Amino acid sequence: MDSRNEQKRIRLTVAYDGTAYHGWQIQGNGITIESELNRALSELLKEPVKVMGASRTDAGVHALCNIAVFDTESPMPAEKISYALNQRLPEDIRIQKSEEVAPDWHPRYCASRKTYEYRIYRAEFPMPVRRLYSYFTYRPLDVERMRQAAVFLEGEHDFQSFCQSGAQVESTVRTIYSIRVEEQGAELVIRVCGNGFLYNMVRILAGTLMEVGQGKREPESMRSVLEAKNRSAAGPTAPAQGLTLVSYEFL
């Protein structure tokens, strides 16, 4: 039997620097992570390939471990695809692992736990080597106030106030397992772990917590922000470059 007729599903763990890309999902106005994966895979396997991604990160957002799957009839062993594919991808995208999964396995339909980090660089002046991976601010931030506010956001809530207006979703209810605000030298890291995130949700959480840290909001105001279920009740959307998807666990 011709092994090329035996279709299999491959899961990729994808790391990327999102600076040069218009996000994950294919767009009509520029290159994306998805479009680069489709191009490189189609060239490698000599068949049309379209990947299905787990997390549709925005333009400028980075990832250590986003997940994608695709179907192929190629006889190439699943674990070898990562090595060959990395030779065809730009250096700011690298496959960390390739493996075969069940034919009906899909990352968006599995219970999972995702963790994002938002990095804030605090100093009198910007640091050029950190400009692509953190948000710079010279304004003092009260870390303890930010931690107090974060507690109100943990658990299952309707996060409509923390979702960019116009997003098409069936439900805006999500569960945040933990939010940690950690000092790492000059950087302040907001680490958010949850079962799923709405469009721009983590960046809006970060922007709102920064307002708390600046004294513009009280920590307890997070209750009323959640209850409002209105985007205008929350703070600004923090810039994309500070955000990185750092962990993706399937439960």
NORTA-V450953 format. One line per field, one symbol per residue. psi: psi as a letter, one per 30 degrees, with the letter a starting at -180 (. if undefined). burial: I if it has 16 or more other C-alpha atoms within 10 Angstrom, else O. A space follows every 50 residues. Layout:
psi->???
burial->???
//
This chain:
psi->kjfffjklkkkkjkkljgeglhaekklfglkleeeeeeeeeeeefhlkkj ljlekillkfklkfhlkkllklgkfkkeffeeeeefffllfgkkkfkklk lkfgkkffgkkljkklkkkkjjlelljefgffglkkkfkkkjeeeeeeee efflakljhefgkkkfkjlekgklkjekkkjkkibfkkkjjkklflkljg eeeeeeeeeeeeffgflkefffefeefehkefflaljkleffkkjfkjkk .
burial->OOOOOOOIIIIIIIIIIIIOIIIIIIOOOOIIIIIIIIOIIOOIIOOOII IIIIIIIIIIIIIIIIIIIIIIIIOOOIOOIIOIIIOIIOOOIIIOIIII OOOOOIIOOOOOIIIIIIIIIIOOOOOOOIOIIIIIOOOOIOIOIIIIII OIIIOOOIIIIIIIOOOOOOOIOIIIIOIOIOOOOOIIIIIIIIIIIIII IIIIIIIIIIIIIIOOIIIOOIOOIIOIIIIOIIIIIIIIIIIIIIOIOO O
//
